[in-house]
Amino acid sequence: MLCSCPVRAFAACVSARAATWCFQTSRPSNDALKLSRAGPEVTCLRYSVTYQQPELVMSENKVDAVVVGAGLSGSYIALLLKDAGLSVKLLEARERVGGLTYSPESKAYGGRVDLGGQWVSPQHKRMNTLIAKYKVPLVKQFVAGRRACLHGAEVFYGEMGTVPGLSPEEQADYKEAYGRLYAAMDGLAENPWESKDAKALDSITYVSWVDSICKPGRVHASMCRMPGAYYGALPEEISALELIHKLRSCGGPIFMSDTATGGQSFHMMGSAMVAEGMAGELGDALILSSPARRVEWDDKGATVISDKISLRCRHVVFAAQPVMINQLQFDPPLPAKRRLLHQRFPSGRNTKAVVIYDKPFWRDRNLNGNIIATDGSMTAAFDLGGQGTDKGILITLFTGQAAYGVDNLPPTDRRNVILSKLAQALGNEAHEPVEYMDRVWADEEWSGGASSPFLVPGALTTIGAEIREPVGPLHWAGTHMATHYRGYMEGALVAGEAAAHRIIASPRA
């Protein structure tokens, strides 16, 4: 039976863990003493790491709001609340901020590169404001030259904005398919579950909808790239209504893939600097390495218990993916509809690699480094040119179906597969980078998958109206909660802004 007092319950939980996992105590090291004011150090048998029993759990702290998750959305919420004069604590499970932005240093390049989100459009006003504020390097996407398209053993080359290698008949079919897609987008209401064709579209998967407008072939395969590119999902698992609505809310696939003024027109070199800049302003309101474990809530507020602290607050905002929220213990349990929503809101798969060469050798062949594939073997590659270096820097994306082909491979094998795809499109020099790094986001303990979760068939029309609705003192954020630009970093800020404004406008009893 759980103890009725949240602080005592958590202290008991810590004691139980210590009894189960730990076999000895030891004197804290000098480094540990510098980093922590906590109690005695214990060595954990299971993980072979040290665990500092926190003393903060012995007292309960009161604030206006607790935000769970220090990605872009959560950090933005916390900053807006702080600027509005509310007391706030931001809990982050990782030892870093940024969530699905991650910007390690590259020795070969001599600066930061991005293994998470990095593209922005001039239309992303909130992101561009923060990019300027925190002086994040912003680079125009390099597109001079031809793009490559892989299909099995074949490679086709053509202009940006096209699917190279399509026959005249296939080009006509492609134009017609896109016309059908845009017609479906135009037929949706702002709340997609209220649309005339909502139930029909939500009762089938996206691939079933494509089957109804395309015959098998490269056009069909090209249309089926979208769930992987935008969600890390398979076309066989995502609702047709969900995908078509997402495309509509983001301006459509032409805008989303546009490298002139659209969703891929600029990229950062160090996107995590945005969250890091906000963290600097938050100061001690941010608590790292402190995963939330349990939430006790009622009409008057909530108590959030993490590995380091117990916080009583009037509002809690969960700026995390549903698969992560599912791991929390709620007392009382969330309403049935909310639990069902989280269960039907899985995350996709996304693996990203940064590959650096002595020079951008592909440009000598009038290639711009952009690669797509209509056989599902990879999602895309881009040249991160114009960043003030003579190095050649490529990023590759393996999402959805393509991710399943590399995610479970040993690191060396995964590297070889990715380099072989680059070599197929750009030349054998691609096998010899000076630096390589990748990130399998599905393996990240505190991420759980790709950038934007997706809804399965039947979810939007049955529980879609509850997606953004608070449950008592509990609020929801993250890019998947955005009314527009879902899946983008801008969407994370849109959703964060909405959650913060809702709390600021609420009575302060």
C-alpha positions as CSV (number, residue, x, y, z in Angstrom):
1,M,0.0,0.0,0.0
2,L,1.2,3.5,-0.9
3,C,1.8,6.0,2.0
4,S,-0.7,8.8,1.9
5,C,2.0,11.4,2.5
6,P,3.8,12.0,-0.9
7,V,7.1,12.9,0.8
8,R,7.1,9.9,3.1
9,A,6.0,7.7,0.2
10,F,9.0,8.8,-1.9
11,A,11.4,8.5,1.0
12,A,10.1,5.0,1.5
13,C,10.6,4.3,-2.2
14,V,14.2,5.5,-2.0
15,S,14.9,3.3,1.0
16,A,13.3,0.3,-0.8
17,R,15.5,0.9,-3.9
18,A,18.6,1.2,-1.7
19,A,17.7,-2.1,0.0
20,T,17.1,-3.8,-3.4
21,W,19.9,-2.5,-5.5
22,C,22.8,-1.6,-3.3
23,F,25.4,-3.7,-1.6
24,Q,27.8,-1.3,0.1
25,T,28.3,2.3,1.2
26,S,31.5,4.2,0.5
27,R,33.0,7.5,1.4
28,P,32.1,10.1,-1.2
29,S,34.8,11.2,-3.6
30,N,36.1,14.8,-3.6
31,D,34.3,15.3,-7.0
32,A,31.1,14.0,-5.6
33,L,31.4,16.3,-2.6
34,K,31.9,19.3,-4.9
35,L,28.8,18.4,-6.9
36,S,26.3,17.5,-4.3
37,R,25.2,18.4,-0.8
38,A,23.4,15.1,-0.5
39,G,23.7,12.2,1.9
40,P,25.9,9.1,1.8
41,E,27.0,7.7,-1.5
42,V,26.0,4.1,-2.4
43,T,27.2,1.9,-5.2
44,C,24.4,0.3,-7.2
45,L,24.8,-3.3,-8.1
46,R,22.6,-3.3,-11.2
47,Y,24.0,-0.2,-12.9
48,S,27.6,-0.1,-11.5
49,V,27.2,3.7,-10.9
50,T,27.0,5.8,-7.8
51,Y,23.7,7.1,-6.5
52,Q,23.5,10.1,-4.2
53,Q,20.5,9.9,-1.9
54,P,19.0,13.4,-2.1
55,E,18.1,15.3,1.0
56,L,15.6,17.6,-0.8
57,V,12.9,14.9,-0.7
58,M,12.6,15.3,3.1
59,S,10.8,18.6,2.7
60,E,8.0,19.7,0.4
61,N,8.5,22.9,-1.7
62,K,5.6,25.0,-2.9
63,V,5.5,26.8,-6.3
64,D,2.9,28.1,-8.7
65,A,3.8,25.7,-11.4
66,V,5.9,22.7,-12.2
67,V,7.0,21.9,-15.8
68,V,8.1,18.4,-16.6
69,G,10.6,18.2,-19.5
70,A,13.2,20.8,-20.4
71,G,13.1,20.6,-24.1
72,L,12.1,23.6,-26.2
73,S,8.4,23.5,-25.2
74,G,9.0,23.0,-21.5
75,S,11.8,25.5,-21.2
76,Y,9.7,28.1,-23.1
77,I,6.8,27.6,-20.7
78,A,9.0,27.9,-17.7
79,L,10.5,31.2,-19.0
80,L,7.1,32.7,-19.9
81,L,5.7,31.8,-16.4
82,K,8.8,33.2,-14.7
83,D,8.6,36.4,-16.7
84,A,4.9,36.7,-15.7
85,G,5.9,36.7,-12.1
86,L,5.0,33.1,-11.2
87,S,7.2,30.8,-9.2
88,V,8.2,27.8,-11.3
89,K,10.3,24.7,-11.2
90,L,11.4,22.9,-14.4
91,L,12.2,19.2,-14.0
92,E,14.4,17.4,-16.5
93,A,15.3,13.8,-16.4
94,R,18.5,14.1,-18.4
95,E,21.7,15.8,-17.3
96,R,21.2,18.4,-20.1
97,V,18.4,20.6,-21.5
98,G,17.2,20.6,-25.1
99,G,15.1,17.4,-25.4
100,L,15.1,16.4,-29.1
101,T,17.7,19.1,-29.9
102,Y,21.2,17.8,-29.3
103,S,24.3,19.6,-30.5
104,P,27.7,17.9,-29.7
105,E,31.0,19.4,-30.6
106,S,32.7,18.3,-33.8
107,K,36.5,18.1,-33.7
108,A,36.8,18.0,-37.5
109,Y,34.5,21.0,-38.0
110,G,35.5,22.9,-35.0
111,G,32.0,23.8,-33.9
112,R,28.7,22.3,-32.9
113,V,26.6,20.0,-35.2
114,D,23.1,18.8,-34.7
115,L,21.9,15.3,-34.2
116,G,18.4,16.5,-33.4
117,G,16.1,19.2,-34.8
118,Q,17.8,22.0,-36.8
119,W,15.6,23.4,-39.6
120,V,13.6,26.6,-39.4
121,S,11.6,28.7,-41.8
122,P,11.4,32.5,-41.9
123,Q,7.7,31.8,-41.0
124,H,8.7,30.4,-37.6
125,K,8.6,33.7,-35.8
126,R,9.0,32.4,-32.2
127,M,12.1,30.3,-33.1
128,N,13.7,33.1,-35.1
129,T,13.3,35.4,-32.2
130,L,15.0,33.0,-29.8
131,I,17.7,32.2,-32.4
132,A,18.6,35.9,-32.6
133,K,18.4,36.4,-28.9
134,Y,20.8,33.6,-28.1
135,K,23.0,34.2,-31.1
136,V,22.6,30.7,-32.6
137,P,24.4,30.3,-35.9
138,L,21.8,30.2,-38.7
139,V,22.7,29.0,-42.2
140,K,20.8,29.1,-45.5
141,Q,20.3,25.6,-46.7
142,F,22.7,24.8,-49.6
143,V,20.8,23.7,-52.7
144,A,23.1,24.6,-55.7
145,G,23.2,21.6,-58.0
146,R,21.2,18.5,-58.6
147,R,19.6,16.2,-56.0
148,A,19.8,12.3,-56.1
149,C,17.0,9.8,-55.8
150,L,17.7,6.2,-54.9
151,H,15.5,3.3,-55.9
152,G,17.0,-0.1,-55.4
153,A,20.3,-0.3,-57.3
154,E,19.3,2.7,-59.4
155,V,20.3,6.4,-58.9
156,F,18.4,9.2,-60.6
157,Y,19.5,12.9,-60.6
158,G,17.4,15.9,-61.1
159,E,16.3,19.4,-59.8
160,M,15.3,20.2,-56.3
161,G,11.5,20.0,-55.8
162,T,11.2,17.0,-58.2
163,V,11.3,13.3,-57.8
164,P,14.2,12.5,-60.2
165,G,13.7,9.6,-62.7
166,L,9.9,9.7,-63.0
167,S,8.7,9.0,-66.6
168,P,6.3,11.5,-68.2
169,E,3.4,9.2,-67.2
170,E,4.6,9.0,-63.6
171,Q,5.0,12.7,-63.5
172,A,1.4,13.1,-64.5
173,D,0.3,10.6,-61.9
174,Y,2.4,12.4,-59.3
175,K,0.8,15.7,-60.1
176,E,-2.6,14.2,-59.8
177,A,-1.8,12.5,-56.5
178,Y,-0.6,15.7,-55.0
179,G,-3.7,17.4,-56.3
180,R,-5.9,14.8,-54.5
181,L,-3.8,15.3,-51.3
182,Y,-4.2,19.1,-51.3
183,A,-7.9,18.7,-52.0
184,A,-8.2,16.4,-48.9
185,M,-6.2,19.0,-46.9
186,D,-8.5,21.8,-48.0
187,G,-11.6,19.8,-47.0
188,L,-10.5,19.6,-43.3
189,A,-11.9,21.8,-40.6
190,E,-9.6,23.5,-38.1
191,N,-10.6,20.7,-35.7
192,P,-10.1,17.7,-38.0
193,W,-12.6,15.5,-36.1
194,E,-15.3,18.0,-37.1
195,S,-14.6,17.6,-40.8
196,K,-17.2,16.1,-43.2
197,D,-15.0,13.2,-44.2
198,A,-13.4,12.8,-40.7
199,K,-14.7,9.3,-39.8
200,A,-13.9,7.9,-43.3
201,L,-10.3,9.2,-43.2
202,D,-9.8,8.3,-39.6
203,S,-11.0,4.7,-40.1
204,I,-8.2,3.8,-42.5
205,T,-4.4,4.0,-42.5
206,Y,-2.6,6.5,-44.7
207,V,-1.3,3.7,-47.0
208,S,-4.9,2.6,-47.6
209,W,-5.8,6.1,-48.6
210,V,-2.8,6.3,-51.0
211,D,-3.9,2.9,-52.4
212,S,-7.2,4.6,-53.3
213,I,-5.5,7.3,-55.4
214,C,-2.3,5.7,-56.7
215,K,-1.4,2.5,-58.4
216,P,1.7,0.6,-57.2
217,G,5.0,2.1,-58.3
218,R,7.4,5.0,-57.7
219,V,4.6,7.6,-57.3
220,H,2.9,5.4,-54.7
221,A,6.2,4.9,-52.9
222,S,7.0,8.6,-53.0
223,M,3.6,9.5,-51.5
224,C,4.3,6.9,-48.7
225,R,7.5,8.6,-47.7
226,M,5.6,11.3,-45.9
227,P,4.7,9.4,-42.6
228,G,8.4,8.5,-42.2
229,A,9.7,11.9,-43.1
230,Y,7.3,13.8,-40.8
231,Y,6.6,11.4,-38.0
232,G,9.1,8.6,-38.2
233,A,6.0,6.4,-38.7
234,L,5.1,3.6,-41.1
235,P,2.3,4.4,-43.6
236,E,0.6,1.2,-42.4
237,E,0.2,2.5,-38.8
238,I,-0.8,6.1,-39.0
239,S,-4.3,7.4,-39.5
240,A,-5.0,9.0,-42.9
241,L,-6.8,11.8,-41.1
242,E,-3.9,12.4,-38.7
243,L,-1.3,12.7,-41.5
244,I,-3.4,14.9,-43.8
245,H,-4.3,17.2,-40.9
246,K,-0.7,17.5,-39.9
247,L,0.3,18.5,-43.4
248,R,-2.5,21.1,-43.4
249,S,-1.4,22.5,-40.1
250,C,2.2,22.9,-41.3
251,G,1.4,24.6,-44.6
252,G,1.4,21.5,-46.8
253,P,4.2,19.2,-48.0
254,I,5.4,21.7,-50.7
255,F,6.1,24.3,-48.0
256,M,7.4,21.8,-45.5
257,S,10.1,20.5,-48.0
258,D,10.8,23.9,-49.6
259,T,14.4,24.9,-49.3
260,A,13.9,28.5,-50.5
261,T,11.4,30.0,-48.0
262,G,9.8,26.9,-46.5
263,G,10.4,24.5,-43.7
264,Q,13.9,23.5,-44.8
265,S,15.2,26.9,-45.9
266,F,17.5,27.5,-43.0
267,H,19.3,25.3,-40.5
268,M,21.1,26.0,-37.2
269,M,24.5,24.8,-36.3
270,G,23.9,24.2,-32.6
271,S,20.2,24.2,-32.1
272,A,20.5,23.1,-28.5
273,M,21.8,26.6,-27.8
274,V,18.2,27.8,-27.8
275,A,17.2,25.6,-24.8
276,E,20.6,26.3,-23.2
277,G,20.0,30.1,-23.5
278,M,16.6,29.7,-21.8
279,A,18.1,27.5,-19.1
280,G,20.6,30.3,-18.3
281,E,17.7,32.7,-17.7
282,L,15.9,30.2,-15.5
283,G,18.8,29.7,-13.1
284,D,17.9,27.6,-10.1
285,A,14.3,27.1,-11.4
286,L,15.8,24.3,-13.5
287,I,16.6,21.0,-11.9
288,L,18.5,18.5,-14.0
289,S,18.8,14.7,-13.6
290,S,15.5,14.8,-11.8
291,P,13.0,12.5,-13.6
292,A,9.4,12.9,-12.3
293,R,8.1,9.6,-11.0
294,R,4.7,10.3,-9.3
295,V,2.0,12.9,-9.5
296,E,-0.7,13.2,-6.8
297,W,-3.4,15.6,-7.9
298,D,-6.8,17.0,-6.9
299,D,-8.9,20.1,-7.8
300,K,-6.6,22.4,-5.8
301,G,-3.3,21.4,-7.3
302,A,-0.7,18.7,-7.5
303,T,2.3,17.2,-5.8
304,V,5.1,16.2,-8.2
305,I,7.7,13.8,-6.8
306,S,11.0,13.4,-8.7
307,D,14.3,11.7,-7.9
308,K,15.5,14.9,-6.2
309,I,12.6,16.9,-4.9
310,S,8.9,16.9,-4.0
311,L,7.0,20.0,-5.3
312,R,3.5,21.2,-4.4
313,C,2.0,23.4,-7.1
314,R,-1.2,24.8,-8.5
315,H,-0.4,23.7,-12.0
316,V,1.7,21.0,-13.7
317,V,2.6,21.0,-17.4
318,F,3.9,17.9,-19.1
319,A,6.1,18.9,-22.0
320,A,6.9,15.3,-22.9
321,Q,5.8,12.7,-25.4
322,P,2.9,10.5,-24.4
323,V,5.1,7.4,-24.2
324,M,7.0,9.1,-21.5
325,I,3.9,10.4,-19.6
326,N,2.7,6.8,-19.6
327,Q,5.7,5.9,-17.3
328,L,4.5,8.3,-14.6
329,Q,2.3,7.1,-11.7
330,F,-0.8,9.3,-11.2
331,D,-2.9,9.3,-8.0
332,P,-5.7,9.3,-8.7
333,P,-5.3,7.7,-12.2
334,L,-5.9,9.9,-15.2
335,P,-9.4,9.8,-16.6
336,A,-10.0,6.9,-19.0
337,K,-10.1,9.0,-22.1
338,R,-6.8,10.7,-21.3
339,R,-5.1,7.3,-20.7
340,L,-6.6,6.0,-23.9
341,L,-5.2,9.0,-25.8
342,H,-1.7,8.4,-24.5
343,Q,-1.9,4.8,-25.4
344,R,-2.9,5.6,-29.0
345,F,-0.3,8.3,-29.4
346,P,3.0,6.4,-30.1
347,S,6.3,7.8,-31.1
348,G,8.0,7.0,-34.4
349,R,11.6,6.2,-35.1
350,N,14.3,8.6,-36.2
351,T,18.1,8.0,-36.6
352,K,20.2,10.9,-37.7
353,A,23.9,10.9,-38.6
354,V,26.4,13.7,-39.2
355,V,29.2,12.8,-41.6
356,I,32.2,15.1,-42.1
357,Y,34.7,15.0,-45.0
358,D,37.8,17.0,-45.8
359,K,35.9,18.7,-48.6
360,P,32.4,18.7,-50.2
361,F,33.6,16.5,-53.0
362,W,30.0,16.0,-54.4
363,R,29.8,19.6,-55.4
364,D,32.5,19.0,-58.0
365,R,29.9,16.8,-59.8
366,N,27.2,19.5,-59.6
367,L,25.5,17.6,-56.8
368,N,24.1,19.5,-53.8
369,G,24.2,16.6,-51.3
370,N,20.4,16.3,-51.1
371,I,19.4,12.6,-51.4
372,I,15.9,11.0,-51.2
373,A,14.9,7.4,-51.7
374,T,11.6,6.0,-53.1
375,D,12.5,2.5,-52.0
376,G,12.3,3.1,-48.2
377,S,16.0,2.6,-47.7
378,M,16.7,6.1,-46.4
379,T,14.7,9.3,-45.8
380,A,17.0,12.1,-46.8
381,A,20.5,13.7,-46.8
382,F,21.5,17.3,-46.9
383,D,24.7,19.3,-47.4
384,L,25.2,21.7,-44.4
385,G,27.1,24.1,-46.7
386,G,27.8,27.8,-46.1
387,Q,28.9,27.4,-42.5
388,G,32.2,29.1,-42.9
389,T,34.3,25.9,-43.3
390,D,36.1,24.1,-46.2
391,K,34.9,20.8,-44.7
392,G,32.1,18.9,-46.3
393,I,29.3,18.2,-43.8
394,L,26.4,15.9,-44.6
395,I,23.5,14.9,-42.4
396,T,21.5,11.8,-43.1
397,L,18.0,10.9,-41.8
398,F,16.7,7.4,-41.5
399,T,13.1,7.6,-40.3
400,G,10.1,5.3,-40.3
401,Q,10.7,2.3,-42.5
402,A,14.3,3.3,-43.1
403,A,15.0,3.5,-39.4
404,Y,14.1,-0.1,-39.0
405,G,16.9,-1.0,-41.4
406,V,19.6,0.6,-39.3
407,D,18.4,1.1,-35.7
408,N,19.1,-2.4,-34.5
409,L,22.4,-2.8,-36.2
410,P,25.7,-2.7,-34.2
411,P,27.2,0.8,-34.5
412,T,29.9,-0.2,-37.0
413,D,27.4,-1.9,-39.2
414,R,25.0,1.0,-39.0
415,R,27.8,3.4,-40.0
416,N,28.7,1.2,-43.0
417,V,25.1,1.1,-44.2
418,I,24.7,4.8,-44.0
419,L,28.0,5.5,-45.7
420,S,27.1,3.0,-48.5
421,K,23.9,5.0,-49.2
422,L,25.9,8.2,-49.4
423,A,28.4,6.5,-51.7
424,Q,25.7,5.1,-54.0
425,A,24.4,8.7,-54.5
426,L,27.5,10.8,-54.3
427,G,30.6,8.7,-55.1
428,N,33.0,6.3,-53.4
429,E,34.7,9.1,-51.5
430,A,31.7,8.9,-49.2
431,H,33.2,5.8,-47.6
432,E,36.1,7.9,-46.1
433,P,34.8,10.5,-43.7
434,V,37.1,12.3,-41.3
435,E,34.4,12.2,-38.6
436,Y,31.1,10.3,-38.1
437,M,28.5,10.4,-35.3
438,D,24.9,9.3,-35.1
439,R,21.9,9.2,-32.8
440,V,19.3,6.5,-32.6
441,W,16.5,8.5,-30.9
442,A,14.3,5.4,-30.3
443,D,17.0,4.2,-27.9
444,E,17.0,7.4,-25.9
445,E,15.7,6.6,-22.4
446,W,14.0,9.9,-21.9
447,S,12.9,10.5,-25.5
448,G,11.2,7.4,-26.6
449,G,11.3,8.1,-30.3
450,A,11.1,10.6,-33.1
451,S,10.2,14.3,-32.9
452,S,6.4,14.1,-33.2
453,P,4.1,11.3,-31.9
454,F,1.3,10.2,-34.2
455,L,-2.3,9.1,-33.7
456,V,-3.4,5.7,-34.9
457,P,-6.7,5.1,-36.8
458,G,-9.8,5.9,-34.8
459,A,-8.1,8.2,-32.2
460,L,-8.8,11.7,-33.6
461,T,-12.5,11.2,-34.1
462,T,-13.1,9.5,-30.8
463,I,-10.8,11.4,-28.4
464,G,-9.3,14.1,-30.5
465,A,-11.3,16.9,-28.7
466,E,-9.5,16.0,-25.5
467,I,-6.0,16.3,-26.9
468,R,-5.2,19.8,-25.5
469,E,-7.7,20.0,-22.7
470,P,-6.3,20.3,-19.1
471,V,-7.3,17.6,-16.6
472,G,-7.8,19.6,-13.4
473,P,-4.4,21.2,-12.6
474,L,-2.6,19.0,-15.3
475,H,-1.7,20.6,-18.6
476,W,-0.1,19.3,-21.8
477,A,2.5,20.7,-24.1
478,G,5.2,19.7,-26.7
479,T,5.2,20.0,-30.4
480,H,2.6,17.3,-30.8
481,M,0.1,19.5,-29.0
482,A,0.6,22.5,-31.3
483,T,-2.4,23.8,-33.3
484,H,0.1,24.6,-36.2
485,Y,3.6,23.6,-37.1
486,R,3.2,20.3,-35.4
487,G,6.5,18.4,-35.3
488,Y,8.6,21.5,-35.8
489,M,10.6,23.3,-33.1
490,E,8.2,26.2,-33.8
491,G,5.3,23.9,-32.9
492,A,7.0,23.2,-29.5
493,L,6.9,26.9,-28.8
494,V,3.4,27.3,-30.1
495,A,2.2,24.6,-27.7
496,G,4.3,26.0,-24.9
497,E,3.0,29.5,-25.3
498,A,-0.6,28.2,-25.2
499,A,-0.1,26.3,-22.0
500,A,1.7,29.2,-20.3
501,H,-1.0,31.7,-21.3
502,R,-3.7,29.3,-19.9
503,I,-1.9,29.2,-16.6
504,I,-1.2,32.9,-16.4
505,A,-4.9,33.6,-17.1
506,S,-6.1,31.2,-14.4
507,P,-7.2,32.5,-11.0
508,R,-4.4,32.6,-8.4
509,A,-6.3,31.2,-5.4
